[in-house]
């Protein structure tokens, strides 16, 4: 993976692919693929595109720290001012399906964060209509 997140090559059949839907997929495309997989997102829970997570996810992991980026040789990517480059917002991993949920639980047990396994939405119509504004 490069510093900008682009992967060059083919995925092996056993690979776990993490997608970044808000940049690479529209909400409609994610919802049609949201039966399996894990999405790496910014924790922007009020947004329209996050609605799919609230409606369809099996498990959501709010990670404790922002992601930092490294170059292929392992050295940190830096900003123009020389600081280590990070994701710019708190990250969240969202698992869809039982197998991805199990992987995310295992990841959380090692790396920590706030793992959310069940939730109930109240007033979803107003929540999502406000998110679109």
DRENKOL-73724 format. One record per residue: residue in three letters; x, y negated, z negated of N, C-alpha, C in turn. Coordinates in Angstrom, 3 decimals. Last residue first. Example, Ala and Ser with C-alpha at 12.3 -4.5 7.8 and 13.67 -1.06 7.14 Angstrom:
BEGIN
+------+----------+----------+----------+----------+----------+----------+----------+----------+----------+
! type !       nX !       nY !       nZ !      caX !      caY !      caZ !       cX !       cY !       cZ !
+------+----------+----------+----------+----------+----------+----------+----------+----------+----------+
!  SER !   12.850 !    2.250 !   -7.080 !   13.670 !    1.060 !   -7.140 !   12.900 !   -0.030 !   -7.870 !
!  ALA !   13.190 !    5.690 !   -7.800 !   12.300 !    4.500 !   -7.800 !   13.200 !    3.300 !   -7.800 !
+------+----------+----------+----------+----------+----------+----------+----------+----------+----------+
end
This chain:
BEGIN
+------+----------+----------+----------+----------+----------+----------+----------+----------+----------+
! type !       nX !       nY !       nZ !      caX !      caY !      caZ !       cX !       cY !       cZ !
+------+----------+----------+----------+----------+----------+----------+----------+----------+----------+
!  UNK !  -28.636 !  -17.462 !   -5.832 !  -28.620 !  -18.932 !   -5.708 !  -27.232 !  -19.494 !   -5.873 !
!  UNK !  -28.440 !  -14.810 !   -6.409 !  -28.328 !  -15.178 !   -5.001 !  -28.234 !  -16.689 !   -4.813 !
!  UNK !  -28.949 !  -14.688 !   -9.080 !  -27.592 !  -14.387 !   -8.620 !  -27.389 !  -14.830 !   -7.185 !
!  UNK !  -31.693 !  -15.123 !   -9.230 !  -30.792 !  -16.179 !   -9.705 !  -29.377 !  -15.956 !   -9.206 !
!  UNK !  -32.556 !  -12.660 !   -8.280 !  -32.882 !  -13.857 !   -7.506 !  -32.017 !  -15.021 !   -7.942 !
!  UNK !  -31.596 !  -10.939 !  -10.244 !  -31.020 !  -10.873 !   -8.909 !  -31.389 !  -12.077 !   -8.057 !
!  UNK !  -33.095 !  -11.726 !  -12.502 !  -31.638 !  -11.626 !  -12.564 !  -31.043 !  -11.686 !  -11.165 !
!  UNK !  -35.743 !  -11.476 !  -11.671 !  -35.203 !  -12.816 !  -11.934 !  -33.685 !  -12.790 !  -11.984 !
!  UNK !  -35.831 !   -8.661 !  -11.337 !  -36.203 !   -9.554 !  -10.240 !  -35.617 !  -10.946 !  -10.469 !
!  UNK !  -35.110 !   -7.532 !  -13.796 !  -34.185 !   -7.450 !  -12.662 !  -34.555 !   -8.413 !  -11.539 !
!  UNK !  -35.897 !   -7.469 !  -16.538 !  -36.130 !   -8.632 !  -15.701 !  -35.261 !   -8.668 !  -14.469 !
!  UNK !  -33.329 !   -5.395 !  -17.632 !  -34.579 !   -6.047 !  -17.992 !  -34.731 !   -7.274 !  -17.103 !
!  UNK !  -31.748 !   -2.313 !  -17.189 !  -31.936 !   -3.675 !  -16.721 !  -33.304 !   -4.178 !  -17.144 !
!  UNK !  -29.737 !   -0.407 !  -19.214 !  -31.103 !   -0.599 !  -18.750 !  -31.230 !   -2.061 !  -18.372 !
!  UNK !  -27.095 !    1.957 !  -19.060 !  -27.600 !    0.619 !  -19.259 !  -29.016 !    0.575 !  -18.743 !
!  UNK !  -24.260 !    3.945 !  -19.685 !  -25.709 !    3.848 !  -19.488 !  -26.134 !    2.419 !  -19.813 !
!  UNK !  -21.537 !    3.630 !  -19.743 !  -22.093 !    4.828 !  -19.119 !  -23.601 !    4.803 !  -18.969 !
!  UNK !  -18.741 !    1.705 !  -19.656 !  -20.189 !    1.612 !  -19.792 !  -20.803 !    2.773 !  -19.017 !
!  UNK !  -15.783 !    1.121 !  -21.254 !  -16.467 !    2.068 !  -20.368 !  -17.961 !    2.021 !  -20.668 !
!  UNK !  -13.417 !   -1.193 !  -21.414 !  -14.784 !   -0.992 !  -21.903 !  -15.537 !   -0.139 !  -20.893 !
!  UNK !  -10.032 !    0.006 !  -21.951 !  -11.040 !   -0.832 !  -21.316 !  -12.398 !   -0.543 !  -21.930 !
!  UNK !   -7.624 !    2.690 !  -21.371 !   -8.465 !    1.795 !  -22.153 !   -9.416 !    0.976 !  -21.302 !
!  UNK !   -6.015 !    4.639 !  -20.224 !   -5.669 !    3.232 !  -19.999 !   -6.530 !    2.236 !  -20.765 !
!  UNK !   -7.023 !    7.162 !  -20.980 !   -5.578 !    6.909 !  -20.977 !   -5.275 !    5.412 !  -21.002 !
!  UNK !   -9.741 !    6.988 !  -20.762 !   -9.193 !    7.575 !  -21.989 !   -7.698 !    7.338 !  -22.109 !
!  UNK !  -10.044 !    5.993 !  -18.169 !  -10.325 !    5.118 !  -19.309 !   -9.733 !    5.669 !  -20.595 !
!  UNK !   -9.477 !    8.312 !  -16.674 !   -8.633 !    7.132 !  -16.532 !   -8.810 !    6.213 !  -17.744 !
!  UNK !  -11.690 !    9.879 !  -17.464 !  -10.325 !   10.326 !  -17.759 !   -9.361 !    9.147 !  -17.688 !
!  UNK !  -13.779 !    8.326 !  -16.387 !  -13.723 !    8.587 !  -17.839 !  -12.310 !    9.003 !  -18.256 !
!  UNK !  -13.107 !    8.539 !  -13.683 !  -13.043 !    7.234 !  -14.338 !  -13.030 !    7.374 !  -15.856 !
!  UNK !  -13.568 !   11.242 !  -13.196 !  -12.217 !   10.679 !  -13.006 !  -12.073 !    9.350 !  -13.738 !
!  UNK !  -16.332 !   11.313 !  -13.692 !  -15.411 !   12.105 !  -14.527 !  -13.984 !   11.580 !  -14.411 !
!  UNK !  -17.222 !    9.667 !  -11.594 !  -17.465 !    9.277 !  -12.986 !  -16.526 !   10.029 !  -13.931 !
!  UNK !  -16.548 !   11.214 !   -9.392 !  -15.850 !    9.944 !   -9.596 !  -16.046 !    9.429 !  -11.020 !
!  UNK !  -18.373 !   13.322 !   -9.849 !  -16.932 !   13.583 !   -9.784 !  -16.126 !   12.299 !  -10.015 !
!  UNK !  -20.946 !   12.055 !   -9.836 !  -20.434 !   12.760 !  -11.010 !  -18.920 !   12.953 !  -10.990 !
!  UNK !  -21.357 !    8.700 !   -8.488 !  -21.340 !   10.162 !   -8.403 !  -20.621 !   10.789 !   -9.578 !
!  UNK !  -19.329 !    5.959 !   -8.485 !  -20.601 !    6.445 !   -7.970 !  -20.485 !    7.956 !   -7.827 !
!  UNK !  -17.728 !    3.649 !  -10.616 !  -17.795 !    5.004 !  -10.067 !  -19.224 !    5.337 !   -9.664 !
!  UNK !  -15.861 !    0.814 !  -10.597 !  -17.247 !    1.270 !  -10.586 !  -17.304 !    2.621 !   -9.888 !
!  UNK !  -13.725 !   -1.184 !  -12.444 !  -13.816 !   -0.007 !  -11.581 !  -15.231 !    0.545 !  -11.721 !
!  UNK !  -12.850 !   -4.592 !  -12.510 !  -13.769 !   -3.550 !  -12.949 !  -13.693 !   -2.412 !  -11.941 !
!  UNK !  -10.748 !   -7.334 !  -13.586 !  -11.139 !   -6.239 !  -12.703 !  -12.120 !   -5.273 !  -13.358 !
!  UNK !  -10.978 !  -10.891 !  -13.878 !  -10.981 !   -9.584 !  -14.547 !  -11.438 !   -8.488 !  -13.603 !
!  UNK !   -9.006 !  -12.627 !  -11.381 !  -10.240 !  -12.438 !  -12.139 !  -10.175 !  -11.079 !  -12.834 !
!  UNK !   -6.545 !  -12.641 !  -10.162 !   -7.301 !  -13.887 !  -10.222 !   -8.600 !  -13.804 !  -10.983 !
!  UNK !   -4.737 !  -10.564 !  -10.001 !   -5.959 !  -10.471 !   -9.203 !   -6.813 !  -11.732 !   -9.247 !
!  UNK !   -1.463 !  -12.137 !   -9.937 !   -2.468 !  -11.216 !  -10.453 !   -3.741 !  -11.341 !   -9.635 !
!  UNK !    1.995 !  -12.542 !   -9.549 !    0.674 !  -12.659 !   -8.923 !   -0.279 !  -11.652 !   -9.551 !
!  UNK !    4.152 !  -14.200 !  -11.756 !    3.666 !  -12.911 !  -11.248 !    2.246 !  -13.093 !  -10.723 !
!  UNK !    5.333 !  -17.413 !  -10.528 !    4.674 !  -16.582 !  -11.536 !    4.267 !  -15.247 !  -10.913 !
!  UNK !    6.305 !  -19.103 !   -8.540 !    7.202 !  -18.104 !   -9.109 !    6.606 !  -17.225 !  -10.197 !
!  UNK !    4.646 !  -20.745 !   -7.177 !    5.350 !  -21.348 !   -8.313 !    6.251 !  -20.353 !   -9.037 !
!  UNK !    3.504 !  -19.044 !   -5.366 !    4.433 !  -20.064 !   -4.858 !    5.233 !  -20.712 !   -5.978 !
!  UNK !    3.601 !  -15.872 !   -7.123 !    2.913 !  -17.012 !   -6.540 !    3.950 !  -17.994 !   -6.013 !
!  UNK !    4.922 !  -12.607 !   -6.329 !    4.880 !  -13.850 !   -7.099 !    4.080 !  -14.911 !   -6.356 !
!  UNK !    5.035 !   -9.136 !   -6.910 !    4.678 !  -10.234 !   -6.014 !    4.578 !  -11.483 !   -6.886 !
!  UNK !    7.712 !   -7.276 !   -8.399 !    6.443 !   -8.010 !   -8.507 !    6.259 !   -9.021 !   -7.379 !
!  UNK !    8.996 !   -4.340 !   -6.769 !    9.214 !   -5.659 !   -7.363 !    7.906 !   -6.439 !   -7.374 !
!  UNK !    8.465 !   -1.996 !   -5.403 !    8.198 !   -2.041 !   -6.835 !    8.437 !   -3.389 !   -7.493 !
!  UNK !    8.600 !   -1.919 !   -2.685 !    9.813 !   -1.507 !   -3.406 !    9.653 !   -1.587 !   -4.925 !
!  UNK !    6.106 !   -2.950 !   -1.890 !    6.382 !   -1.521 !   -1.718 !    7.626 !   -1.037 !   -2.464 !
!  UNK !    5.306 !   -5.254 !   -4.605 !    5.703 !   -4.963 !   -3.228 !    5.994 !   -3.475 !   -3.105 !
!  UNK !    2.448 !   -5.576 !   -6.762 !    3.864 !   -5.297 !   -6.522 !    4.080 !   -5.021 !   -5.045 !
!  UNK !    0.202 !   -7.420 !   -8.832 !    0.549 !   -6.842 !   -7.546 !    2.054 !   -6.661 !   -7.432 !
!  UNK !   -1.921 !   -6.748 !  -11.605 !   -0.800 !   -7.468 !  -11.019 !   -0.365 !   -6.709 !   -9.772 !
!  UNK !   -5.203 !   -7.157 !  -12.864 !   -4.253 !   -6.374 !  -12.080 !   -3.128 !   -7.282 !  -11.610 !
!  UNK !   -5.940 !   -8.166 !  -16.220 !   -5.970 !   -8.395 !  -14.782 !   -4.923 !   -7.538 !  -14.100 !
!  UNK !   -7.044 !   -5.840 !  -18.739 !   -6.109 !   -6.831 !  -18.203 !   -6.326 !   -7.005 !  -16.714 !
!  UNK !   -9.105 !   -4.047 !  -19.329 !   -8.670 !   -5.005 !  -20.345 !   -7.789 !   -6.116 !  -19.788 !
!  UNK !  -11.916 !   -3.372 !  -17.156 !  -10.519 !   -3.186 !  -17.540 !  -10.054 !   -4.338 !  -18.426 !
!  UNK !  -14.842 !   -1.798 !  -17.370 !  -14.307 !   -3.154 !  -17.413 !  -12.891 !   -3.042 !  -17.975 !
!  UNK !  -16.197 !    0.691 !  -15.578 !  -15.095 !    0.437 !  -16.505 !  -14.617 !   -0.996 !  -16.339 !
!  UNK !  -19.215 !    2.414 !  -15.247 !  -18.502 !    1.168 !  -14.954 !  -17.428 !    0.970 !  -16.020 !
!  UNK !  -20.856 !    5.158 !  -13.699 !  -20.031 !    4.662 !  -14.803 !  -19.353 !    3.380 !  -14.337 !
!  UNK !  -22.660 !    5.279 !  -11.567 !  -22.709 !    6.298 !  -12.618 !  -22.008 !    5.811 !  -13.880 !
!  UNK !  -24.570 !    2.725 !   -9.857 !  -23.328 !    3.284 !  -10.396 !  -23.589 !    4.342 !  -11.456 !
!  UNK !  -26.944 !    1.484 !   -8.945 !  -26.572 !    2.808 !   -8.457 !  -25.367 !    3.459 !   -9.107 !
!  UNK !  -27.535 !   -1.061 !  -10.055 !  -28.627 !   -0.187 !   -9.631 !  -28.192 !    1.253 !   -9.379 !
!  UNK !  -25.117 !   -2.283 !  -10.622 !  -26.104 !   -2.130 !  -11.695 !  -27.178 !   -1.118 !  -11.316 !
!  UNK !  -24.012 !   -2.171 !   -8.015 !  -23.380 !   -1.468 !   -9.141 !  -24.393 !   -1.230 !  -10.254 !
!  UNK !  -25.680 !   -3.824 !   -6.605 !  -25.606 !   -2.416 !   -6.216 !  -24.993 !   -1.589 !   -7.339 !
!  UNK !  -25.070 !   -6.322 !   -7.723 !  -26.380 !   -5.714 !   -7.988 !  -26.380 !   -4.224 !   -7.674 !
!  UNK !  -22.801 !   -7.389 !   -6.752 !  -22.653 !   -6.517 !   -7.922 !  -23.969 !   -5.817 !   -8.273 !
!  UNK !  -23.683 !   -9.072 !   -4.722 !  -23.046 !   -7.816 !   -4.327 !  -22.851 !   -6.868 !   -5.511 !
!  UNK !  -24.696 !  -11.263 !   -6.229 !  -25.602 !  -10.418 !   -5.450 !  -24.962 !   -9.075 !   -5.127 !
!  UNK !  -23.231 !  -11.686 !   -9.520 !  -23.310 !  -11.869 !   -8.071 !  -24.273 !  -10.892 !   -7.410 !
!  UNK !  -22.743 !  -11.284 !  -12.161 !  -23.907 !  -12.093 !  -11.821 !  -24.132 !  -12.208 !  -10.316 !
!  UNK !  -20.371 !   -9.952 !  -12.525 !  -21.608 !   -9.207 !  -12.739 !  -22.860 !   -9.977 !  -12.339 !
!  UNK !  -17.618 !   -9.716 !  -11.514 !  -18.542 !  -10.818 !  -11.252 !  -19.958 !  -10.260 !  -11.307 !
!  UNK !  -14.951 !   -8.509 !  -11.852 !  -16.098 !   -8.356 !  -12.755 !  -17.009 !   -9.575 !  -12.646 !
!  UNK !  -13.898 !   -7.446 !   -8.663 !  -13.804 !   -8.435 !   -9.729 !  -15.066 !   -8.283 !  -10.571 !
!  UNK !  -13.444 !   -3.878 !   -8.081 !  -14.088 !   -5.175 !   -7.890 !  -13.603 !   -6.180 !   -8.923 !
!  UNK !  -13.214 !   -0.887 !   -6.597 !  -12.405 !   -1.810 !   -7.387 !  -12.907 !   -3.210 !   -7.072 !
!  UNK !  -15.285 !    1.959 !   -6.625 !  -15.038 !    0.620 !   -6.099 !  -14.197 !   -0.168 !   -7.092 !
!  UNK !  -15.352 !    5.294 !   -5.712 !  -15.028 !    4.352 !   -6.774 !  -14.680 !    3.022 !   -6.132 !
!  UNK !  -17.747 !    7.845 !   -4.737 !  -16.651 !    6.902 !   -4.539 !  -16.450 !    6.021 !   -5.749 !
!  UNK !  -21.124 !    8.427 !   -3.651 !  -19.848 !    8.901 !   -4.179 !  -18.806 !    7.819 !   -3.934 !
!  UNK !  -23.222 !    6.803 !   -3.004 !  -23.544 !    8.059 !   -3.676 !  -22.289 !    8.721 !   -4.228 !
!  UNK !  -22.987 !    4.419 !   -1.521 !  -22.850 !    4.387 !   -2.970 !  -23.288 !    5.665 !   -3.667 !
!  UNK !  -23.303 !    3.889 !    1.122 !  -22.181 !    4.751 !    0.770 !  -22.063 !    4.957 !   -0.743 !
!  UNK !  -25.364 !    2.124 !    1.244 !  -25.541 !    3.386 !    1.968 !  -24.423 !    4.370 !    1.642 !
!  UNK !  -24.312 !    0.040 !   -0.221 !  -25.442 !    0.776 !   -0.776 !  -25.677 !    2.082 !   -0.042 !
!  UNK !  -22.315 !   -0.915 !    1.501 !  -21.949 !   -0.259 !    0.253 !  -23.103 !    0.563 !   -0.279 !
!  UNK !  -23.876 !   -2.038 !    3.538 !  -23.013 !   -0.902 !    3.854 !  -22.605 !   -0.169 !    2.586 !
!  UNK !  -25.139 !   -4.117 !    2.109 !  -25.937 !   -3.072 !    2.754 !  -25.099 !   -1.845 !    3.047 !
!  UNK !  -22.971 !   -5.726 !    1.308 !  -23.772 !   -5.025 !    0.316 !  -24.592 !   -3.903 !    0.904 !
!  UNK !  -20.176 !   -5.147 !    3.483 !  -21.334 !   -5.917 !    3.056 !  -22.102 !   -5.090 !    2.033 !
!  UNK !  -16.729 !   -4.633 !    2.767 !  -18.038 !   -4.096 !    3.119 !  -19.122 !   -5.074 !    2.707 !
!  UNK !  -14.435 !   -5.973 !    1.997 !  -14.385 !   -5.094 !    3.157 !  -15.744 !   -4.573 !    3.603 !
!  UNK !  -14.871 !   -7.587 !   -0.233 !  -14.033 !   -8.084 !    0.848 !  -14.189 !   -7.254 !    2.113 !
!  UNK !  -16.545 !   -6.209 !   -1.886 !  -16.854 !   -7.608 !   -1.647 !  -15.979 !   -8.208 !   -0.560 !
!  UNK !  -15.409 !   -3.540 !   -2.031 !  -16.569 !   -3.855 !   -1.198 !  -16.791 !   -5.330 !   -0.932 !
!  UNK !  -12.727 !   -1.981 !   -1.919 !  -13.018 !   -3.306 !   -2.443 !  -14.183 !   -3.869 !   -1.644 !
!  UNK !  -12.321 !    1.474 !   -2.874 !  -12.655 !    0.427 !   -1.916 !  -12.914 !   -0.891 !   -2.635 !
!  UNK !  -10.212 !    4.154 !   -3.208 !  -10.840 !    3.061 !   -3.936 !  -11.084 !    1.949 !   -2.935 !
!  UNK !  -10.195 !    7.541 !   -2.675 !  -10.110 !    6.240 !   -2.024 !  -10.875 !    5.229 !   -2.856 !
!  UNK !   -8.329 !   10.213 !   -3.328 !   -9.365 !    9.410 !   -3.946 !   -9.196 !    8.009 !   -3.366 !
!  UNK !   -7.593 !   12.899 !   -1.065 !   -7.331 !   11.565 !   -1.605 !   -8.566 !   10.991 !   -2.274 !
!  UNK !   -7.784 !   15.296 !    0.229 !   -7.977 !   15.311 !   -1.218 !   -7.823 !   13.938 !   -1.854 !
!  UNK !   -7.187 !   14.742 !    2.909 !   -8.547 !   15.142 !    2.548 !   -8.810 !   15.092 !    1.051 !
!  UNK !   -5.160 !   11.748 !    3.141 !   -5.314 !   13.207 !    3.052 !   -6.733 !   13.550 !    2.597 !
!  UNK !   -5.513 !    9.043 !    5.389 !   -5.779 !    9.555 !    4.046 !   -5.830 !   11.077 !    4.084 !
!  UNK !   -2.898 !    7.642 !    7.392 !   -4.152 !    8.383 !    7.274 !   -4.279 !    8.925 !    5.853 !
!  UNK !   -1.708 !    4.204 !    7.500 !   -1.552 !    5.655 !    7.517 !   -2.904 !    6.331 !    7.414 !
!  UNK !   -1.515 !    1.510 !    5.424 !   -1.184 !    1.939 !    6.777 !   -0.942 !    3.441 !    6.737 !
!  UNK !   -3.545 !   -0.655 !    3.641 !   -2.954 !    0.680 !    3.693 !   -2.706 !    1.038 !    5.144 !
!  UNK !   -3.266 !   -3.794 !    2.129 !   -3.560 !   -3.053 !    3.357 !   -2.834 !   -1.715 !    3.341 !
!  UNK !   -2.635 !   -5.402 !   -0.022 !   -3.610 !   -4.350 !   -0.216 !   -3.937 !   -3.548 !    1.020 !
!  UNK !   -0.568 !   -7.165 !    0.113 !   -1.895 !   -7.707 !    0.388 !   -2.974 !   -6.631 !    0.294 !
!  UNK !    1.609 !   -5.530 !   -0.341 !    1.297 !   -6.564 !   -1.319 !   -0.105 !   -7.135 !   -1.114 !
!  UNK !    0.549 !   -2.226 !    0.760 !    1.357 !   -3.440 !    0.821 !    0.906 !   -4.428 !   -0.243 !
!  UNK !    0.852 !    1.166 !    0.000 !    0.000 !    0.000 !    0.000 !    0.899 !   -1.230 !    0.000 !
+------+----------+----------+----------+----------+----------+----------+----------+----------+----------+
end
